[in-house]
Amino acid sequence: MRAAVLEKVGEAPTVMDFDEPDGDVVEVRLAGLNPVDLALASGQLGEPDVPKVVGKEGVGITADGTRVYFDSPPAPFGSWATRTRVDPDKTYPVPDGIDDDLAVACGIAGLAAWLPLTRHAEVTSDSRVLVLGATGVVGKIAVQAAKVLGAGRVVGAGRNSDELTKARELGADAVVQLGGDDDAEALRSEAGDGYDIVIDPIYGDPFLAALAASAVGATLITIGQGAGGGPEIPFRALAGRTHVGHMNDLMPPDVVRAAYAELTGLAAEGRIQVETTRYLLEEADKAWQAQNDGPHVKIGVATS
């Protein structure tokens, strides 16, 4: 079968023939691409065994004709292939009413927004929610999810003004452009008495600015570190707040399955929207570079 294969740690995958999978197998229709794929291939998350097929998620068809979303194919298989082995515990049905692109977008990226808001925080009509990185895929989904959950005020923050405009169109009550002289003050200007919930896909200095603009009793949930490694967090600034480090893979399988059903149900109703783009499997190098450049849309790789 054809697959995009990582042959050497730190390099882009190469499209070539690869061994056929056995066991629970799906015919892959669309694979997803995420920052975690690049991190895994680079060795940032531990030295991977090579050769291996890249890709952590996708949508495919099972032997009985069911369309499913799958996450974390057992090594050495991955989603960037015409077929892959899947883990039944991480394989979920895709509802009618959403296409493959949106079904993939509701996976790793969508769950990184939905799970923190529904399993780590309690969103109410009084909640003031700040979404850092609201210019990216996870951030834009988080803005929509917070509104769906009934948050009283949702503020999106990021650097790209054009993408912040899109976040506003997706439901943000206000947006804040970061990268000025005083990000904390800029965030405070839209915070009222302080943010009750912070969704943080970027960490680093933006997290410190958000912490300074949060209310006593706030919950801050970090789901990535796109802005760099861990900042030095003063104890007094964190006092009275709860900081949660979230990873989808650390949640129980039944919780993730239920969350995927919830999110895709909303997507089928048109209440969650994601801008997507596609590459062909034979264009794997172009897709890989596009993700490395920091896209503001969800990338899919059509494998068949």
C-alpha positions as CSV (number, residue, x, y, z in Angstrom):
1,M,0.0,0.0,0.0
2,R,1.0,3.6,-0.4
3,A,1.9,5.6,2.7
4,A,3.9,8.6,4.0
5,V,6.7,7.0,5.9
6,L,9.1,8.6,8.5
7,E,12.5,7.0,7.7
8,K,14.7,9.3,9.8
9,V,13.9,11.3,12.9
10,G,13.7,15.0,12.3
11,E,13.0,14.7,8.6
12,A,9.7,15.0,6.6
13,P,8.0,11.7,5.6
14,T,8.5,10.1,2.2
15,V,5.6,8.6,0.2
16,M,6.4,5.0,-0.7
17,D,5.1,1.4,-0.5
18,F,4.7,0.0,3.0
19,D,3.6,-3.3,4.6
20,E,-0.1,-4.0,4.7
21,P,-1.7,-3.8,8.1
22,D,-3.5,-6.7,9.8
23,G,-6.0,-7.0,12.6
24,D,-8.7,-4.3,12.8
25,V,-8.2,-2.4,9.5
26,V,-9.9,0.6,7.9
27,E,-9.7,2.0,4.4
28,V,-8.5,5.5,5.1
29,R,-10.4,8.3,3.3
30,L,-8.9,11.4,4.9
31,A,-6.0,11.8,7.3
32,G,-5.5,14.7,9.7
33,L,-2.3,16.8,10.3
34,N,-1.6,18.4,13.6
35,P,1.4,20.0,15.4
36,V,1.7,16.8,17.4
37,D,2.6,14.9,14.2
38,L,5.6,17.2,13.6
39,A,6.6,16.9,17.3
40,L,6.4,13.1,17.2
41,A,8.5,13.0,14.0
42,S,11.1,15.3,15.4
43,G,11.7,13.3,18.6
44,Q,10.4,16.1,20.9
45,L,8.0,13.6,22.5
46,G,10.5,10.7,22.6
47,E,12.5,8.9,20.1
48,P,10.2,7.2,17.6
49,D,10.9,3.8,16.1
50,V,11.5,4.1,12.3
51,P,10.4,3.4,9.7
52,K,6.8,4.2,10.6
53,V,3.8,5.7,8.9
54,V,3.0,9.2,10.1
55,G,-0.4,10.6,11.0
56,K,-2.2,10.3,14.3
57,E,-5.8,10.6,13.1
58,G,-8.2,10.1,10.2
59,V,-11.5,9.0,8.9
60,G,-12.0,5.7,7.2
61,I,-14.3,2.9,6.3
62,T,-14.4,-0.4,8.3
63,A,-14.9,-3.8,6.8
64,D,-18.6,-3.6,7.4
65,G,-18.9,-0.3,5.6
66,T,-19.1,2.0,8.7
67,R,-17.6,5.4,8.4
68,V,-15.4,6.0,11.5
69,Y,-13.0,8.5,13.0
70,F,-9.8,6.9,14.5
71,D,-7.0,8.2,16.7
72,S,-3.5,6.8,17.4
73,P,-3.2,3.8,15.1
74,P,-0.9,1.1,16.6
75,A,2.7,1.4,15.4
76,P,4.2,1.2,12.9
77,F,1.0,2.2,11.2
78,G,-0.4,5.7,10.9
79,S,-3.2,7.5,9.2
80,W,-1.3,8.8,6.1
81,A,-1.8,5.6,4.2
82,T,-4.4,3.9,2.1
83,R,-5.1,1.5,4.9
84,T,-4.2,1.3,8.6
85,R,-4.7,-0.7,11.7
86,V,-6.9,0.9,14.3
87,D,-7.4,0.6,18.1
88,P,-11.2,-0.2,18.6
89,D,-11.1,1.8,21.9
90,K,-10.0,4.9,19.9
91,T,-12.4,4.4,16.9
92,Y,-15.7,6.3,16.9
93,P,-18.6,6.4,14.5
94,V,-19.0,9.5,12.4
95,P,-22.6,10.9,12.2
96,D,-24.3,11.7,9.0
97,G,-24.4,15.4,8.2
98,I,-20.7,16.2,8.4
99,D,-18.1,15.6,5.7
100,D,-14.8,13.9,6.3
101,D,-12.9,17.2,6.6
102,L,-15.1,18.3,9.5
103,A,-15.1,14.9,11.1
104,V,-11.3,15.0,11.2
105,A,-11.3,18.5,12.5
106,C,-13.5,17.5,15.4
107,G,-10.9,14.9,16.4
108,I,-7.6,16.0,17.9
109,A,-8.1,19.7,17.4
110,G,-11.8,19.8,18.3
111,L,-11.5,17.6,21.4
112,A,-8.6,19.8,22.6
113,A,-11.1,22.7,22.7
114,W,-14.2,20.8,23.8
115,L,-12.8,18.5,26.6
116,P,-11.2,21.4,28.6
117,L,-14.4,23.4,28.5
118,T,-16.7,20.5,29.4
119,R,-14.5,18.2,31.6
120,H,-12.1,20.6,33.3
121,A,-14.3,23.7,33.7
122,E,-17.9,24.6,34.4
123,V,-19.2,27.2,31.8
124,T,-22.2,29.2,32.9
125,S,-24.0,32.3,31.8
126,D,-21.8,34.3,34.2
127,S,-18.6,32.9,32.9
128,R,-16.0,35.2,31.3
129,V,-14.0,33.0,29.0
130,L,-10.6,33.9,27.4
131,V,-9.4,31.9,24.5
132,L,-5.7,32.4,23.7
133,G,-4.6,31.4,20.2
134,A,-8.0,32.2,18.9
135,T,-6.4,32.6,15.5
136,G,-5.7,28.9,15.2
137,V,-7.9,25.9,14.6
138,V,-8.2,24.8,18.3
139,G,-8.8,28.4,19.4
140,K,-11.5,29.1,16.9
141,I,-13.3,25.9,17.9
142,A,-13.0,26.9,21.5
143,V,-14.6,30.2,20.8
144,Q,-17.6,28.5,19.3
145,A,-17.7,25.8,22.0
146,A,-17.8,28.4,24.7
147,K,-20.7,30.2,23.1
148,V,-22.6,27.0,22.5
149,L,-22.1,26.1,26.2
150,G,-23.7,29.5,27.2
151,A,-20.7,31.5,28.4
152,G,-21.7,35.1,29.2
153,R,-18.7,36.7,27.5
154,V,-16.1,35.1,25.2
155,V,-12.9,37.0,24.3
156,G,-10.5,35.7,21.7
157,A,-6.8,36.7,21.7
158,G,-4.0,36.3,19.2
159,R,-1.5,38.1,17.0
160,N,-3.0,37.8,13.5
161,S,-5.6,40.6,13.0
162,D,-7.3,38.9,10.0
163,E,-7.8,35.7,11.9
164,L,-9.1,37.6,14.9
165,T,-11.7,39.0,12.6
166,K,-12.7,35.5,11.8
167,A,-12.9,34.6,15.5
168,R,-15.2,37.5,16.0
169,E,-17.4,36.3,13.1
170,L,-17.5,32.8,14.8
171,G,-19.0,34.3,17.9
172,A,-16.3,36.0,20.0
173,D,-17.8,39.0,21.9
174,A,-14.5,40.8,21.7
175,V,-11.0,40.2,20.4
176,V,-7.6,41.3,21.7
177,Q,-4.5,41.5,19.5
178,L,-1.4,40.4,21.4
179,G,2.2,41.4,20.8
180,G,1.8,45.0,21.9
181,D,3.6,46.9,24.8
182,D,1.5,45.3,27.5
183,D,-0.5,42.2,26.7
184,A,-1.8,41.8,30.2
185,E,-3.3,45.3,30.2
186,A,-4.8,44.6,26.8
187,L,-6.4,41.5,28.0
188,R,-7.7,43.2,31.2
189,S,-9.4,45.8,29.1
190,E,-11.9,43.2,27.9
191,A,-12.0,41.1,31.1
192,G,-14.5,43.0,33.3
193,D,-13.7,41.7,36.8
194,G,-11.3,39.1,35.3
195,Y,-11.6,36.0,33.3
196,D,-13.1,32.9,35.0
197,I,-11.9,30.4,32.4
198,V,-8.8,30.6,30.2
199,I,-8.2,28.2,27.3
200,D,-4.5,28.2,26.5
201,P,-3.1,26.4,23.5
202,I,0.2,28.5,23.5
203,Y,1.6,28.9,27.0
204,G,4.7,31.0,27.4
205,D,4.4,34.8,27.9
206,P,0.7,34.9,26.7
207,F,-0.2,32.5,29.6
208,L,1.4,34.9,32.1
209,A,-0.5,37.8,30.6
210,A,-3.8,35.8,30.8
211,L,-3.0,34.8,34.4
212,A,-2.6,38.5,35.3
213,A,-6.0,39.2,33.8
214,S,-7.8,36.3,35.5
215,A,-10.2,36.4,38.4
216,V,-9.7,34.8,41.8
217,G,-11.2,31.3,41.4
218,A,-10.3,31.1,37.7
219,T,-9.5,27.9,36.0
220,L,-6.7,28.1,33.4
221,I,-6.3,25.1,31.1
222,T,-3.1,24.7,29.1
223,I,-3.4,22.4,26.1
224,G,-0.2,23.2,24.2
225,Q,2.9,25.4,24.1
226,G,2.9,27.0,20.7
227,A,4.5,30.1,22.1
228,G,7.4,28.2,23.8
229,G,8.3,26.4,26.9
230,G,7.2,26.9,30.5
231,P,7.3,30.4,31.9
232,E,8.4,31.2,35.4
233,I,5.0,31.5,37.2
234,P,5.1,33.5,40.4
235,F,3.2,31.7,43.2
236,R,1.3,34.8,44.2
237,A,0.0,35.2,40.7
238,L,-1.3,31.6,40.6
239,A,-2.7,31.8,44.2
240,G,-6.5,31.3,44.2
241,R,-6.5,29.9,40.7
242,T,-6.5,26.4,39.3
243,H,-4.1,25.5,36.5
244,V,-4.8,22.3,34.5
245,G,-2.5,20.7,32.0
246,H,-4.7,18.9,29.5
247,M,-3.9,16.2,27.0
248,N,-6.6,14.3,25.0
249,D,-4.7,11.1,25.3
250,L,-4.8,11.2,29.1
251,M,-8.6,11.2,29.3
252,P,-10.4,7.9,29.7
253,P,-11.5,6.3,26.4
254,D,-15.2,6.5,27.3
255,V,-15.0,10.2,28.1
256,V,-13.2,10.9,24.8
257,R,-15.8,8.8,22.8
258,A,-18.7,10.7,24.4
259,A,-17.0,14.0,23.8
260,Y,-16.5,13.2,20.1
261,A,-20.2,12.3,19.8
262,E,-21.2,15.6,21.5
263,L,-18.9,17.7,19.3
264,T,-19.8,16.0,16.0
265,G,-23.4,16.3,16.9
266,L,-23.0,20.1,17.2
267,A,-21.1,20.2,13.9
268,A,-23.9,18.3,12.1
269,E,-26.3,21.0,13.3
270,G,-24.0,23.7,11.9
271,R,-23.1,25.0,15.3
272,I,-19.3,24.2,15.0
273,Q,-17.6,25.3,11.8
274,V,-14.0,24.8,10.8
275,E,-12.1,26.1,7.8
276,T,-10.2,23.2,6.1
277,T,-7.9,22.5,3.2
278,R,-6.7,19.3,1.6
279,Y,-3.5,17.8,0.1
280,L,-3.1,14.6,-1.8
281,L,-1.0,11.8,-0.2
282,E,1.5,12.3,-3.0
283,E,1.8,15.9,-1.8
284,A,2.8,14.9,1.7
285,D,5.9,17.1,1.7
286,K,3.8,20.2,0.8
287,A,1.3,19.4,3.6
288,W,4.1,18.8,6.1
289,Q,5.7,22.2,5.2
290,A,2.3,23.9,5.4
291,Q,1.8,22.7,8.9
292,N,5.3,23.7,9.9
293,D,4.6,27.2,8.6
294,G,1.7,27.6,11.0
295,P,-1.6,27.4,9.2
296,H,-4.8,28.9,10.4
297,V,-6.9,26.1,8.8
298,K,-7.2,22.4,9.5
299,I,-5.1,20.4,7.1
300,G,-6.3,17.1,5.7
301,V,-4.5,14.6,3.5
302,A,-6.6,12.6,1.1
303,T,-5.2,9.1,0.9
304,S,-7.6,7.5,-1.6
